[in-house]
């Protein structure tokens, strides 16, 4: 029989959110910056000079934050409700 009070360790829960979101952010960054040049986007927005590598880095971390929050919310809403 499976112990229903057994919990998943905190490190494993964090990695189960960050790892798939990291992979998804990599794919999203690749697809997004295939269509849009970060240097042109910054020039149009009027934020000043930025290198392409800087734009890719900022974009990757923004996609990672977006996808990790989505993964975390999915894990949160999978928990059973208290009755």
Phi, psi and omega in degrees: 000147180272137179281117183285344180269359180288131180250155177278134180302149183302317180300319179292323178293320179294315179295326180292343174266314187285325183292308178295328179290327175297313180296317180294321178296323176297316178293316180297319179297316180299312181293318182295313184278357168288327182266331186234136177270124183297327180294316178293322179298319181291323179294317179295321180284341178080031181267001180099197183275141174209144179281162177298317180298320177297319178295318177297319181295311179299316179299317180299313182293327175294317176295324180293319177297316180298311183287328178290324176293324177295316178296319180295319178294324177298315178296321180296315183281353174279346180292143178290149179280149175284140180251000000 
